[in-house]
Amino acid sequence: MATAPFRIYIVTDSSNNSRLVKAQNPQQALSHVASSTFTVRKADPEDAFEAAKAGKEIENYKDSAQQRSEEHTSELQSHLNL
């Protein structure tokens, strides 16, 4: 099986800061930037309690196919509300 060619992707954050990343797909580029920007660890019960007390909500992970499906459903429903 042939590997995907490397491409240059531009990854932009919510503050409009951009980075160029050479990767085989957009997910690799995003993962590279995220891993050099964020740290991740499993939250213990105390972490969850303190975050909830501070008003933070738990976000549910959605894979890209699920996200696209929900966006498509939302677009279809928006036409019904015209």
N, C-alpha and C positions, 0 to 999 in steps of 0.2 A: 504494500500500500504506500503510495507516494505521500510525502508530508506536504502540508500547505505551505505556500511561499510566504516569506516574511514580507510584511508591509509596514509602512510608517503610519501610526495612528496618533491623532491628537486627542489627549485626554484633558477635559476642562472641568474644573470644580465649580461649585455654586458661587464662588467669588470671582469667576471668570479668569482664574489662573490656569494656564495651559502648559502641558508637557508633551513632548514628542516621544513616542515609544515605538521601538522596532519589535514587532511580535507577529505571530501567525494568525491571530484573530483578535477582535475587539475585547473579548473576555480576558485574554492574557494581558493585554495592555492595561486594562482597568485593574486587574489583580496586581500587576506589578506596581502601579502607582499607589494603590491602597495599602499594599504590604510595606511600602516605604514611608507611608504617611500615618498609618494607624497601627495600634497594637490591639490584639484581641485576646481575651481570656474568658474562661467560663465564669459567669456571675454566680457568686454564692448567695445564700438566702439573705444575708445582711446587705449585700450590694443591691439586690432587688428591692428590699424593704426601703433602703435609703433613697433609691431612685424613684420609687412610687411616692414616697413622702415628699419628694421635690417636684412631683407632678409629671414625671416622665412616664410615657406609655411604652409598653412592649410592642415592638414592631415585628410583624410576621414576615419571614422570608418568602419571597415569591420568585420562582425561576422565570427565565425570560419568556418561555412559552406561556406560562400562566399569566404573566404580566400583559403580554400581547393579547391574549384571549379576553382579559378583563377590559383592556382599552378598546378592543373591537366591540365588545358588548355595550360599553358605555357610549361609543359612537353611534351604534344602532339605536340605542334608547333615546339619544339626544334628538334624533330626527322625529321621534314620536311626540316630543314636547314642543314642536314648532307652533 
